[in-house]
Structure formats: structure tokens, C-alpha cells
Amino acid sequence: MFNVSKLSAGWLSTMSQSQQILRHSSILILVVLLLRQSNADVGTAGHYDPPYTPTACFGYDPLQFPSSFLFAAAGEGIWDNGAACGRQYWVRCISADRPKTCNPAQLVQVRIVDRALSAVSRSSSDGATIVLSKTAFEAIANPSASSVKVEFVQV
């Protein structure tokens, strides 16, 4: 005969093991995210509009731009004599002069394709750490702002 009570007990112990694994995984993910955030740098971000070519990194190559249009020009602080070309950063708006400018829940991953000082289009903010494409800036902040404070980390 089939023993339902043994089957139920086995299922419940498996269920609690699954819940424990899920709980431990959640804690581990939270710890990793908190540690990763502590490695982030803080700077300023401006934005720039088309035309975007030629760029200091890849000239006129249209393949340099991600299809998402999430890219950026490096300010002098991260340019690194051109070594920044192709690097990717997670960027998040953390504050601005005007309230409700930032969308702090949004993070964008951008690819460096240019040098801010030599970009064809002028940045909305001189001396910015990173100058985001219009699309990238609009994802994290109100596009009417010329500059915002950002947290960024290299991917």
C-alpha cells in the first residue's frame, strides 16, 4: 500500500531545504550588491546630442554604437589616454540641483566611444566625468537638466 504520510514528510523536508537555499541565495545576492556598490565612484554626468561621429575611439565606424544607443564620452578623469575606449560602465543618477531630476531606480550600462573634450557635439556640462548620449541621460534623469551627480562603476 502507498504511504501518504511518508510522502508528505519527504515533500515537506524538500520544501524547507528549497526555502533555505532560496533564503541563503537571496542573502548572498544582497551582500554582493552591497559590496559592489561600495566600489562605485561618484562624479558628474552631462549629455550630448548627435552628431556623434567621428569619435576619438572608433572614428566613423557605425558598429561602435550599441543598438540601444546607451553610450558615452569619457571625461578627462576616466579617459586614461584612450584606454577608456570600449570600456563599459553602470551609471546611476544620485542627485541634482533641482528636486525630482534623478530617477535613482534606473541604472544604465554605457559603452565609452569618445573623449568628451574632442567630441563633435558639445557637452551640456563642461568638465563632466562622463558625458552620456541623449538616450542614456534620459533613462536616468530629466533631460532638461544640464548636469547631474552620478555613481558609476566599470563593468
MARBANU-447144 format. One record per residue (C-alpha): residue in three letters; x, y, z; chain. Coordinates in nm, 4 decimals, padded with zeros to 6 digits, always signed. Each point is the difference from the previous one (the first is absolute). Layout:
REM residues N
resn=ALA	x=X	y=Y	z=Z	chain=A
...
***
This chain:
REM residues 155
resn=MET	x=+00.0000	y=+00.0000	z=+00.0000	chain=A
resn=PHE	x=+00.1081	y=+00.3565	z=-00.0668	chain=A
resn=ASN	x=+00.1064	y=+00.1949	z=+00.3134	chain=A
resn=VAL	x=-00.1257	y=+00.3585	z=-00.0333	chain=A
resn=SER	x=+00.1435	y=+00.1214	z=+00.3325	chain=A
resn=LYS	x=+00.3582	y=-00.0972	z=-00.0988	chain=A
resn=LEU	x=-00.0415	y=+00.1675	z=-00.3376	chain=A
resn=SER	x=-00.1340	y=+00.3182	z=+00.1640	chain=A
resn=ALA	x=+00.2870	y=+00.0108	z=+00.2525	chain=A
resn=GLY	x=+00.2575	y=-00.0433	z=-00.2779	chain=A
resn=TRP	x=-00.1607	y=+00.2720	z=-00.2105	chain=A
resn=LEU	x=-00.0079	y=+00.2401	z=+00.2973	chain=A
resn=SER	x=+00.3690	y=-00.0554	z=+00.0810	chain=A
resn=THR	x=+00.0878	y=+00.0591	z=-00.3668	chain=A
resn=MET	x=-00.2111	y=+00.3134	z=+00.0038	chain=A
resn=SER	x=+00.1769	y=+00.1372	z=+00.3065	chain=A
resn=GLN	x=+00.3401	y=-00.0767	z=-00.1577	chain=A
resn=SER	x=-00.1053	y=+00.1902	z=-00.3122	chain=A
resn=GLN	x=-00.1159	y=+00.2905	z=+00.2115	chain=A
resn=GLN	x=+00.3301	y=+00.0014	z=+00.1906	chain=A
resn=ILE	x=+00.1977	y=-00.0005	z=-00.3246	chain=A
resn=LEU	x=-00.2145	y=+00.2842	z=-00.1316	chain=A
resn=ARG	x=+00.0455	y=+00.1962	z=+00.3232	chain=A
resn=HIS	x=+00.3790	y=-00.0515	z=-00.0009	chain=A
resn=SER	x=+00.0193	y=+00.0909	z=-00.3697	chain=A
resn=SER	x=-00.1964	y=+00.3189	z=+00.0619	chain=A
resn=ILE	x=+00.2317	y=+00.0987	z=+00.2831	chain=A
resn=LEU	x=+00.3063	y=-00.0727	z=-00.2136	chain=A
resn=ILE	x=-00.1347	y=+00.2108	z=-00.2878	chain=A
resn=LEU	x=-00.0751	y=+00.2872	z=+00.2392	chain=A
resn=VAL	x=+00.3534	y=-00.0139	z=+00.1451	chain=A
resn=VAL	x=+00.1557	y=-00.0032	z=-00.3484	chain=A
resn=LEU	x=-00.2097	y=+00.2998	z=-00.1062	chain=A
resn=LEU	x=+00.0925	y=+00.1949	z=+00.3124	chain=A
resn=LEU	x=+00.3699	y=-00.0757	z=-00.0459	chain=A
resn=ARG	x=-00.0158	y=+00.0933	z=-00.3665	chain=A
resn=GLN	x=-00.1638	y=+00.3325	z=+00.0831	chain=A
resn=SER	x=+00.2831	y=+00.0873	z=+00.2355	chain=A
resn=ASN	x=+00.2453	y=-00.0203	z=-00.2923	chain=A
resn=ALA	x=-00.1866	y=+00.2601	z=-00.2024	chain=A
resn=ASP	x=+00.1469	y=+00.3397	z=-00.0804	chain=A
resn=VAL	x=-00.1925	y=+00.3264	z=+00.0143	chain=A
resn=GLY	x=+00.0202	y=+00.2718	z=-00.2623	chain=A
resn=THR	x=-00.2077	y=+00.2176	z=-00.2275	chain=A
resn=ALA	x=-00.1765	y=-00.0825	z=-00.3223	chain=A
resn=GLY	x=-00.1068	y=+00.2238	z=-00.2813	chain=A
resn=HIS	x=-00.1563	y=-00.0949	z=-00.3308	chain=A
resn=TYR	x=+00.0593	y=+00.0631	z=-00.3679	chain=A
resn=ASP	x=-00.2060	y=-00.0203	z=-00.3153	chain=A
resn=PRO	x=+00.0742	y=-00.1239	z=-00.3533	chain=A
resn=PRO	x=+00.2069	y=+00.0148	z=-00.2079	chain=A
resn=TYR	x=+00.2168	y=-00.2492	z=+00.1871	chain=A
resn=THR	x=+00.2538	y=-00.0809	z=-00.2730	chain=A
resn=PRO	x=+00.2862	y=+00.0019	z=-00.0457	chain=A
resn=THR	x=+00.1015	y=-00.1185	z=+00.3456	chain=A
resn=ALA	x=+00.3442	y=+00.0033	z=+00.1589	chain=A
resn=CYS	x=-00.0229	y=-00.3749	z=+00.0561	chain=A
resn=PHE	x=-00.1417	y=-00.1507	z=-00.3177	chain=A
resn=GLY	x=-00.0243	y=+00.2761	z=-00.2606	chain=A
resn=TYR	x=-00.2977	y=-00.0386	z=-00.2335	chain=A
resn=ASP	x=-00.0680	y=-00.3699	z=+00.0702	chain=A
resn=PRO	x=-00.3790	y=-00.0313	z=+00.0472	chain=A
resn=LEU	x=+00.0456	y=-00.3298	z=+00.1879	chain=A
resn=GLN	x=+00.1565	y=+00.1837	z=+00.2953	chain=A
resn=PHE	x=-00.3444	y=+00.1063	z=+00.1207	chain=A
resn=PRO	x=-00.2115	y=-00.2548	z=+00.1881	chain=A
resn=SER	x=-00.3438	y=-00.0498	z=-00.1557	chain=A
resn=SER	x=-00.1487	y=+00.1281	z=+00.3275	chain=A
resn=PHE	x=+00.1785	y=+00.3368	z=-00.0533	chain=A
resn=LEU	x=+00.1332	y=-00.0278	z=+00.3564	chain=A
resn=PHE	x=+00.3514	y=+00.1360	z=-00.0399	chain=A
resn=ALA	x=+00.2166	y=+00.2801	z=+00.1321	chain=A
resn=ALA	x=+00.3040	y=+00.2205	z=-00.0425	chain=A
resn=ALA	x=+00.2652	y=-00.0199	z=+00.2704	chain=A
resn=GLY	x=+00.0912	y=+00.3089	z=+00.1967	chain=A
resn=GLU	x=+00.3660	y=+00.0581	z=+00.0773	chain=A
resn=GLY	x=-00.0281	y=-00.1795	z=+00.3357	chain=A
resn=ILE	x=-00.0750	y=-00.3345	z=-00.1659	chain=A
resn=TRP	x=+00.1469	y=+00.0541	z=-00.3497	chain=A
resn=ASP	x=+00.3299	y=-00.1654	z=+00.1000	chain=A
resn=ASN	x=+00.1884	y=+00.0994	z=-00.3193	chain=A
resn=GLY	x=-00.2561	y=-00.1832	z=-00.2145	chain=A
resn=ALA	x=-00.0043	y=-00.3212	z=+00.2042	chain=A
resn=ALA	x=-00.3639	y=+00.0815	z=+00.0873	chain=A
resn=CYS	x=-00.1074	y=-00.0763	z=-00.3576	chain=A
resn=GLY	x=-00.2377	y=-00.2955	z=+00.0043	chain=A
resn=ARG	x=-00.0276	y=-00.0137	z=+00.3787	chain=A
resn=GLN	x=-00.3464	y=-00.0438	z=+00.1400	chain=A
resn=TYR	x=-00.1416	y=+00.1653	z=+00.3088	chain=A
resn=TRP	x=-00.3144	y=-00.0319	z=+00.2074	chain=A
resn=VAL	x=-00.1242	y=+00.3546	z=+00.0684	chain=A
resn=ARG	x=-00.2679	y=+00.1181	z=+00.2433	chain=A
resn=CYS	x=-00.1182	y=+00.3535	z=+00.0760	chain=A
resn=ILE	x=+00.0283	y=+00.0756	z=+00.3723	chain=A
resn=SER	x=-00.0759	y=+00.3735	z=+00.0273	chain=A
resn=ALA	x=-00.0569	y=+00.3252	z=-00.1847	chain=A
resn=ASP	x=-00.0510	y=+00.3680	z=+00.0696	chain=A
resn=ARG	x=-00.3740	y=-00.0261	z=-00.0604	chain=A
resn=PRO	x=-00.2236	y=-00.2455	z=+00.1889	chain=A
resn=LYS	x=-00.1456	y=-00.2938	z=-00.1922	chain=A
resn=THR	x=+00.2636	y=+00.0243	z=-00.2739	chain=A
resn=CYS	x=+00.1482	y=-00.3441	z=+00.0649	chain=A
resn=ASN	x=-00.1605	y=-00.3336	z=-00.0525	chain=A
resn=PRO	x=+00.2171	y=-00.1860	z=+00.2558	chain=A
resn=ALA	x=-00.1744	y=-00.3308	z=-00.0641	chain=A
resn=GLN	x=+00.1417	y=-00.0052	z=-00.3538	chain=A
resn=LEU	x=+00.3461	y=-00.1228	z=-00.0878	chain=A
resn=VAL	x=+00.1458	y=+00.0086	z=-00.3494	chain=A
resn=GLN	x=+00.2934	y=-00.1871	z=-00.1414	chain=A
resn=VAL	x=+00.1927	y=+00.2189	z=-00.2417	chain=A
resn=ARG	x=+00.2950	y=-00.0610	z=-00.2289	chain=A
resn=ILE	x=+00.2720	y=+00.2648	z=-00.0348	chain=A
resn=VAL	x=+00.0328	y=+00.0960	z=-00.3663	chain=A
resn=ASP	x=+00.1517	y=+00.3481	z=+00.0171	chain=A
resn=ARG	x=+00.1992	y=+00.2586	z=+00.1952	chain=A
resn=ALA	x=-00.2160	y=+00.2803	z=+00.1364	chain=A
resn=LEU	x=+00.2568	y=+00.2725	z=-00.0783	chain=A
resn=SER	x=+00.0196	y=-00.0907	z=-00.3675	chain=A
resn=ALA	x=-00.3588	y=-00.1136	z=-00.0646	chain=A
resn=VAL	x=-00.1653	y=+00.1504	z=-00.3071	chain=A
resn=SER	x=-00.3005	y=+00.1069	z=+00.2080	chain=A
resn=ARG	x=+00.0512	y=+00.2189	z=+00.3040	chain=A
resn=SER	x=-00.0803	y=-00.1356	z=+00.3450	chain=A
resn=SER	x=-00.2786	y=+00.1580	z=+00.2013	chain=A
resn=SER	x=+00.2472	y=+00.0254	z=+00.2881	chain=A
resn=ASP	x=+00.3658	y=+00.0981	z=-00.0315	chain=A
resn=GLY	x=+00.2335	y=-00.2154	z=+00.2063	chain=A
resn=ALA	x=-00.2469	y=-00.2863	z=+00.0503	chain=A
resn=THR	x=+00.1434	y=-00.3343	z=+00.1038	chain=A
resn=ILE	x=-00.2091	y=-00.1734	z=-00.2637	chain=A
resn=VAL	x=-00.2129	y=+00.1394	z=-00.2810	chain=A
resn=LEU	x=-00.2947	y=-00.2235	z=-00.0814	chain=A
resn=SER	x=-00.1814	y=-00.0355	z=-00.3277	chain=A
resn=LYS	x=-00.3390	y=+00.1676	z=+00.0043	chain=A
resn=THR	x=-00.1703	y=-00.3411	z=+00.0311	chain=A
resn=ALA	x=+00.2161	y=-00.1081	z=+00.2947	chain=A
resn=PHE	x=-00.0460	y=+00.3296	z=+00.1849	chain=A
resn=GLU	x=-00.3782	y=-00.0053	z=-00.0463	chain=A
resn=ALA	x=-00.0118	y=-00.3494	z=+00.1491	chain=A
resn=ILE	x=+00.1423	y=+00.1163	z=+00.3342	chain=A
resn=ALA	x=-00.0959	y=+00.3671	z=+00.0243	chain=A
resn=ASN	x=-00.2272	y=+00.2740	z=-00.1256	chain=A
resn=PRO	x=+00.1445	y=+00.1078	z=-00.3366	chain=A
resn=SER	x=-00.0506	y=+00.3696	z=+00.0802	chain=A
resn=ALA	x=+00.2852	y=-00.0201	z=+00.2528	chain=A
resn=SER	x=+00.3443	y=+00.0882	z=-00.1306	chain=A
resn=SER	x=+00.1893	y=-00.1947	z=+00.2639	chain=A
resn=VAL	x=-00.0645	y=-00.2519	z=+00.2760	chain=A
resn=LYS	x=+00.2083	y=-00.1768	z=+00.2599	chain=A
resn=VAL	x=+00.0453	y=-00.3670	z=-00.0800	chain=A
resn=GLU	x=+00.1347	y=-00.3157	z=+00.1490	chain=A
resn=PHE	x=+00.1838	y=-00.2163	z=-00.2497	chain=A
resn=VAL	x=+00.1920	y=-00.3254	z=-00.0031	chain=A
resn=GLN	x=+00.1943	y=-00.1683	z=-00.2762	chain=A
resn=VAL	x=-00.1560	y=-00.3271	z=-00.1143	chain=A
***
